[in-house]
Amino acid sequence: MSEAEIILGARAFLRANLSGAIGFDGEVRPIKFVVAQDGALVAPVMVAMLRAFDVVVFLPEESDEAMQLQVTVEEIQDAGEFAALCDRWRIYHGEPEDVRWGRFSIDAAKFDGRMFDGMALMTPNPLAEAEARICRKVNAEMRGQLKQACLRVAEVEIEDPRLVGADPLGFDVRGRFEIVRLDADPEIADEADAYAALENLANSDSAG
């Protein structure tokens, strides 16, 4: 497997696991993220997380195959330029328990026995400009395909699925209790390709 394929696999794993645990100052707490359009992670945070010097994220929580991320946490405000990021988190996960917000830059990562520079995982989403349009169209006109794709690919039946995110590696679908990831292969190139990719996933004969 080439270096590019290894990094791509790590990116796909990160995109597919938006909940896990965060370790800071000897404490470990559950945490849920969203991926910002620039590739950073965003989540509600405790004050202690903002003050900690050594912060590690484990995705997913309680897994022998967890990805470990060494991160730097910067406080952001739920206003102005960052308001959309906080709203993005709410769209994915609901109302947060913590009232402060953090932007997580990835300094380094460990996955599948390999170490990565954090910048290899913090890649901008080239579908960012079209993402909202993709979600609106799919939720308005392609709900049947979305539901079928979740059943065929993720083997999850969602009564009322909502597409909440799209990037070259796949789709984020909000179910009743969790976010379901639908991986795209090949990668999604643009808006039109996104609709075609969802159709392909809905008609896929293979699950998983």
C-alpha positions as a LaTeX table, in Angstrom:
\begin{tabular}{lrrr}
\hline
Residue & $x$ (\AA) & $y$ (\AA) & $z$ (\AA) \\
\hline
Met1 & 0.00 & 0.00 & 0.00 \\
Ser2 & 1.38 & 3.39 & $-0.98$ \\
Glu3 & 1.88 & 6.30 & 1.42 \\
Ala4 & $-0.94$ & 8.18 & $-0.30$ \\
Glu5 & $-3.32$ & 5.24 & 0.17 \\
Ile6 & $-2.37$ & 4.94 & 3.84 \\
Ile7 & $-3.05$ & 8.63 & 4.46 \\
Leu8 & $-6.32$ & 8.41 & 2.53 \\
Gly9 & $-7.39$ & 5.53 & 4.74 \\
Ala10 & $-6.59$ & 7.56 & 7.84 \\
Arg11 & $-8.62$ & 10.50 & 6.54 \\
Ala12 & $-11.56$ & 8.22 & 5.79 \\
Phe13 & $-11.38$ & 6.73 & 9.29 \\
Leu14 & $-11.37$ & 10.20 & 10.86 \\
Arg15 & $-14.37$ & 11.27 & 8.79 \\
Ala16 & $-16.26$ & 8.12 & 9.78 \\
Asn17 & $-15.64$ & 8.46 & 13.54 \\
Leu18 & $-16.89$ & 11.76 & 14.92 \\
Ser19 & $-17.35$ & 10.61 & 18.51 \\
Gly20 & $-14.75$ & 9.35 & 20.93 \\
Ala21 & $-12.89$ & 10.31 & 24.08 \\
Ile22 & $-10.62$ & 13.20 & 25.00 \\
Gly23 & $-7.80$ & 12.95 & 27.52 \\
Phe24 & $-6.50$ & 16.02 & 29.33 \\
Asp25 & $-4.72$ & 16.54 & 32.66 \\
Gly26 & $-5.31$ & 12.95 & 33.72 \\
Glu27 & $-9.03$ & 13.01 & 32.90 \\
Val28 & $-10.87$ & 11.25 & 30.10 \\
Arg29 & $-14.28$ & 12.41 & 28.87 \\
Pro30 & $-16.51$ & 11.50 & 25.93 \\
Ile31 & $-16.61$ & 14.03 & 23.11 \\
Lys32 & $-18.29$ & 14.53 & 19.75 \\
Phe33 & $-16.84$ & 16.48 & 16.83 \\
Val34 & $-17.60$ & 17.90 & 13.46 \\
Val35 & $-15.01$ & 18.52 & 10.78 \\
Ala36 & $-14.74$ & 22.18 & 9.75 \\
Gln37 & $-14.38$ & 23.12 & 6.10 \\
Asp38 & $-10.65$ & 23.70 & 6.62 \\
Gly39 & $-10.13$ & 20.26 & 8.13 \\
Ala40 & $-9.96$ & 21.30 & 11.80 \\
Leu41 & $-12.20$ & 19.66 & 14.39 \\
Val42 & $-14.84$ & 21.58 & 16.33 \\
Ala43 & $-16.57$ & 20.58 & 19.55 \\
Pro44 & $-18.10$ & 22.00 & 22.74 \\
Val45 & $-15.45$ & 21.97 & 25.47 \\
Met46 & $-14.88$ & 22.29 & 29.19 \\
Val47 & $-12.72$ & 25.10 & 30.54 \\
Ala48 & $-10.18$ & 22.52 & 31.73 \\
Met49 & $-9.69$ & 21.32 & 28.16 \\
Leu50 & $-8.81$ & 24.84 & 27.05 \\
Arg51 & $-6.23$ & 25.18 & 29.82 \\
Ala52 & $-4.60$ & 21.78 & 29.38 \\
Phe53 & $-1.19$ & 21.53 & 27.73 \\
Asp54 & $-1.38$ & 17.87 & 26.69 \\
Val55 & $-4.65$ & 16.95 & 24.96 \\
Val56 & $-5.21$ & 13.63 & 23.17 \\
Val57 & $-8.32$ & 12.53 & 21.30 \\
Phe58 & $-9.21$ & 8.87 & 20.80 \\
Leu59 & $-11.58$ & 8.05 & 17.92 \\
Pro60 & $-13.73$ & 6.06 & 18.46 \\
Glu61 & $-14.05$ & 5.72 & 22.23 \\
Glu62 & $-13.10$ & 2.43 & 23.89 \\
Ser63 & $-11.71$ & 0.74 & 20.81 \\
Asp64 & $-8.54$ & $-1.28$ & 20.32 \\
Glu65 & $-8.27$ & 0.27 & 16.85 \\
Ala66 & $-8.72$ & 3.87 & 17.97 \\
Met67 & $-7.03$ & 6.70 & 16.16 \\
Gln68 & $-5.02$ & 8.88 & 18.53 \\
Leu69 & $-4.81$ & 12.59 & 17.79 \\
Gln70 & $-2.44$ & 14.98 & 19.55 \\
Val71 & $-4.29$ & 18.29 & 19.34 \\
Thr72 & $-4.06$ & 21.96 & 20.21 \\
Val73 & $-7.33$ & 23.48 & 21.41 \\
Glu74 & $-8.23$ & 27.10 & 20.69 \\
Glu75 & $-11.37$ & 28.63 & 22.16 \\
Ile76 & $-13.84$ & 30.05 & 19.63 \\
Gln77 & $-17.04$ & 32.01 & 20.16 \\
Asp78 & $-20.51$ & 31.04 & 19.04 \\
Ala79 & $-20.75$ & 34.30 & 17.11 \\
Gly80 & $-19.38$ & 36.03 & 14.04 \\
Glu81 & $-17.16$ & 33.96 & 11.78 \\
Phe82 & $-17.36$ & 30.89 & 14.04 \\
Ala83 & $-21.14$ & 30.81 & 14.52 \\
Ala84 & $-21.60$ & 28.56 & 11.49 \\
Leu85 & $-19.18$ & 26.00 & 12.94 \\
Cys86 & $-21.13$ & 25.82 & 16.19 \\
Asp87 & $-24.38$ & 25.51 & 14.23 \\
Arg88 & $-22.80$ & 22.72 & 12.20 \\
Trp89 & $-22.15$ & 20.80 & 15.40 \\
Arg90 & $-25.76$ & 21.25 & 16.52 \\
Ile91 & $-27.03$ & 20.01 & 13.15 \\
Tyr92 & $-24.95$ & 16.86 & 13.60 \\
His93 & $-25.32$ & 16.19 & 17.32 \\
Gly94 & $-28.08$ & 18.34 & 18.86 \\
Glu95 & $-27.73$ & 20.80 & 21.74 \\
Pro96 & $-24.41$ & 20.61 & 23.62 \\
Glu97 & $-23.99$ & 20.23 & 27.36 \\
Asp98 & $-20.98$ & 22.57 & 27.46 \\
Val99 & $-21.37$ & 26.21 & 26.52 \\
Arg100 & $-17.78$ & 26.89 & 25.42 \\
Trp101 & $-16.46$ & 25.90 & 22.03 \\
Gly102 & $-13.07$ & 24.75 & 20.81 \\
Arg103 & $-11.32$ & 24.47 & 17.48 \\
Phe104 & $-8.92$ & 21.52 & 17.48 \\
Ser105 & $-5.83$ & 21.66 & 15.30 \\
Ile106 & $-4.29$ & 18.24 & 14.76 \\
Asp107 & $-0.57$ & 18.27 & 15.58 \\
Ala108 & 0.11 & 14.57 & 15.07 \\
Ala109 & $-1.81$ & 11.33 & 14.70 \\
Lys110 & $-1.28$ & 7.63 & 15.31 \\
Phe111 & $-3.35$ & 5.11 & 13.36 \\
Asp112 & $-2.89$ & 1.49 & 12.39 \\
Gly113 & 0.58 & 1.45 & 13.93 \\
Arg114 & 1.78 & 4.47 & 11.94 \\
Met115 & 2.46 & 8.08 & 12.85 \\
Phe116 & 1.21 & 10.97 & 10.73 \\
Asp117 & 1.82 & 14.67 & 10.65 \\
Gly118 & $-1.41$ & 16.38 & 11.64 \\
Met119 & $-1.52$ & 18.44 & 8.48 \\
Ala120 & $-1.93$ & 15.24 & 6.46 \\
Leu121 & $-5.37$ & 14.82 & 8.08 \\
Met122 & $-6.42$ & 18.49 & 8.15 \\
Thr123 & $-7.39$ & 18.83 & 4.51 \\
Pro124 & $-9.91$ & 21.43 & 3.29 \\
Asn125 & $-13.19$ & 20.15 & 1.87 \\
Pro126 & $-13.31$ & 21.00 & $-1.86$ \\
Leu127 & $-17.09$ & 20.48 & $-1.76$ \\
Ala128 & $-17.51$ & 23.17 & 0.90 \\
Glu129 & $-19.13$ & 25.71 & $-1.40$ \\
Ala130 & $-21.64$ & 23.18 & $-2.72$ \\
Glu131 & $-22.23$ & 21.23 & 0.50 \\
Ala132 & $-25.32$ & 23.15 & 1.65 \\
Arg133 & $-26.92$ & 22.84 & $-1.79$ \\
Ile134 & $-26.17$ & 19.12 & $-1.90$ \\
Cys135 & $-27.79$ & 18.59 & 1.51 \\
Arg136 & $-30.87$ & 20.64 & 0.59 \\
Lys137 & $-31.45$ & 18.83 & $-2.69$ \\
Val138 & $-30.91$ & 15.37 & $-1.26$ \\
Asn139 & $-33.17$ & 16.02 & 1.74 \\
Ala140 & $-35.87$ & 17.51 & $-0.48$ \\
Glu141 & $-35.72$ & 15.20 & $-3.49$ \\
Met142 & $-33.62$ & 12.09 & $-2.74$ \\
Arg143 & $-34.73$ & 10.92 & 0.68 \\
Gly144 & $-35.64$ & 7.50 & $-0.65$ \\
Gln145 & $-32.18$ & 7.01 & $-2.11$ \\
Leu146 & $-30.61$ & 8.23 & 1.11 \\
Lys147 & $-32.59$ & 5.77 & 3.19 \\
Gln148 & $-31.77$ & 2.94 & 0.79 \\
Ala149 & $-28.06$ & 3.82 & 0.80 \\
Cys150 & $-27.96$ & 3.67 & 4.61 \\
Leu151 & $-29.60$ & 0.26 & 4.54 \\
Arg152 & $-27.44$ & $-1.21$ & 1.78 \\
Val153 & $-24.06$ & 0.28 & 2.66 \\
Ala154 & $-24.15$ & 0.84 & 6.42 \\
Glu155 & $-26.76$ & $-1.85$ & 7.16 \\
Val156 & $-28.71$ & 0.67 & 9.22 \\
Glu157 & $-32.41$ & 1.35 & 8.73 \\
Ile158 & $-33.18$ & 5.01 & 9.39 \\
Glu159 & $-36.83$ & 6.02 & 9.27 \\
Asp160 & $-36.16$ & 9.72 & 8.70 \\
Pro161 & $-32.55$ & 10.20 & 7.48 \\
Arg162 & $-31.11$ & 13.67 & 6.95 \\
Leu163 & $-28.00$ & 14.40 & 4.95 \\
Val164 & $-25.93$ & 16.81 & 7.04 \\
Gly165 & $-22.51$ & 16.70 & 5.38 \\
Ala166 & $-20.72$ & 15.83 & 2.15 \\
Asp167 & $-17.04$ & 15.66 & 1.25 \\
Pro168 & $-15.01$ & 13.82 & $-1.40$ \\
Leu169 & $-14.79$ & 10.70 & 0.76 \\
Gly170 & $-18.51$ & 10.35 & 1.44 \\
Phe171 & $-21.69$ & 11.50 & 3.17 \\
Asp172 & $-22.73$ & 12.16 & 6.78 \\
Val173 & $-26.31$ & 11.13 & 7.54 \\
Arg174 & $-28.07$ & 12.00 & 10.77 \\
Gly175 & $-30.25$ & 9.27 & 12.18 \\
Arg176 & $-32.30$ & 9.28 & 15.34 \\
Phe177 & $-29.41$ & 8.52 & 17.67 \\
Glu178 & $-26.18$ & 8.75 & 15.68 \\
Ile179 & $-24.36$ & 9.92 & 12.58 \\
Val180 & $-24.08$ & 7.26 & 9.89 \\
Arg181 & $-21.18$ & 7.51 & 7.46 \\
Leu182 & $-21.56$ & 6.47 & 3.83 \\
Asp183 & $-18.16$ & 6.09 & 2.21 \\
Ala184 & $-17.83$ & 7.01 & $-1.45$ \\
Asp185 & $-15.57$ & 5.09 & $-3.82$ \\
Pro186 & $-14.35$ & 6.59 & $-6.08$ \\
Glu187 & $-14.07$ & 10.01 & $-4.48$ \\
Ile188 & $-16.75$ & 12.62 & $-5.16$ \\
Ala189 & $-15.46$ & 15.27 & $-7.56$ \\
Asp190 & $-18.20$ & 17.90 & $-7.56$ \\
Glu191 & $-21.88$ & 18.60 & $-6.89$ \\
Ala192 & $-23.23$ & 16.59 & $-9.82$ \\
Asp193 & $-20.95$ & 13.72 & $-8.90$ \\
Ala194 & $-22.34$ & 13.76 & $-5.36$ \\
Tyr195 & $-25.86$ & 13.00 & $-6.57$ \\
Ala196 & $-24.57$ & 10.26 & $-8.84$ \\
Ala197 & $-22.52$ & 8.78 & $-6.01$ \\
Leu198 & $-25.57$ & 8.65 & $-3.74$ \\
Glu199 & $-27.56$ & 6.92 & $-6.47$ \\
Asn200 & $-24.78$ & 4.37 & $-6.83$ \\
Leu201 & $-24.70$ & 3.71 & $-3.10$ \\
Ala202 & $-28.48$ & 3.32 & $-2.99$ \\
Asn203 & $-28.29$ & 0.70 & $-5.73$ \\
Ser204 & $-25.21$ & $-1.04$ & $-4.39$ \\
Asp205 & $-25.46$ & $-4.80$ & $-4.09$ \\
Ser206 & $-22.80$ & $-5.04$ & $-1.39$ \\
Ala207 & $-23.09$ & $-3.82$ & 2.18 \\
Gly208 & $-20.27$ & $-2.61$ & 4.40 \\
\hline
\end{tabular}
